Amino acid sequence: MARFSYTVLSRSQPGQEEEFVRWYIEQHLPDVVRMPGVVSAKLHRMDFQRVYDIDTPQWTLMTWYELEGDDPERIIDALKAASGSAEMPGTDSLDKRGMIQAAGHLIAEIK
């Protein structure tokens, strides 16, 4: 099976950063890694970002997931379908405006 990286750039509702980070660490990441096809998850606080030629919000968190399967879109669609359910409770502290999700597979690595 192929491995994919899945990255999400997100932010909280204004004034709810602490609640958002707590939900992400204590609730969301453990729920996501229990889903079929999700190998691991890492949460990063954004320290720098530069956006060119688009009006976009400033993201505060970057989540990196490792996925395994034949098609990352199927895994991501299953995550979306579970999102907000008892299996994967959501939070009102997430601001979805401008959120970015991207998945891809490794084609080169230089160390």
N, C-alpha and C positions, 0 to 999 in steps of 0.2 A: 504494500500500500504506500501511496505517496504521502509525504509530509508537506504541510503548508504552514506559513506564518499568517496570522490573522491579527491585524492591528486596529484598535479602536481609539480615536481621539474624542474625548468627552469633557464635559464641565458640569458643575452643579448649578442649581438655581442660585441667584444672588443671596449671600448670607447663609447658605446651607452647605458649605464646603466640608465642614467637620462631619456632619451627618452623612453626606454623600460618600466620603472616604471610608467611614466606619461601615456603611452598608456594603460598599464594594468589597472590603476586606473580609468582613465577618459573614456576609450573606451571599453576595453575588458570585464571587470567585469560587467558593466551594461548590455552589450549585452548578456553575458552568462546567467545572472539571469532572463532575459526575455524569455529564452528558456523553453519549456515545460519540466517538470521534475526536474528543477533546483530550489531549495528552497533558497539557500543563497551561498555567496562566501566570503572568507576571504583571504587577501594577507599578507604574512609574509616575512620579510627580513631574510635570513638565518644568524644566529649568530654562529652556530656550525654545523659541519658535520664530520662524520667519515665513510669512505668507506673501506671495507675489501676485499682484494684479487681481485680487478678489477681495470683496468685503466679507470678512468672516469673523466669527467670535474668537476670542482667545481661549484655547482649551487649557484645562488645568491638569488633566490626567491622560496618560497614554497606557493602554493595556495591550499586552502582547500575549497571544495565545498560540500554542502549537497544536495543529490539527493533524489528524491522520485519517485518510480515506481516499476514495476515488475522485471525489468532487467536493471542494470546499463549500460551494454554494449550498449543497444539500445539508451539510452540517450546520452552516450559518442559518439556513431557513428553519431547521429544527430548533435551534436556539431561540430564534425570533418567535416561533410558535409557542415555545414553553415560557417565554418572557411574560411576566405578569400573572402567571398561574401559581397554584399552591406549590408546584414543583420548583418554581423559580420566581419568588415574589419580587416585585419591583419596588421603586421608591419614588416619591414625589420630589425628592431633592435633585433628580437628574433633569438637566435641561437638554433636550434632544435637538434643539435648533443648532444647525451647523455641525452636528456630530458626523464624524467620518468613520467608515468601516472599509477596510481593504484587506484582501487576501492574495497571497502569491506563493510561488514555490522558489526555492533556492536554485539559482543558475550559476553562481560563482561564489567562492569564499577565499579570501586572501588573509593570511595571518602574519 
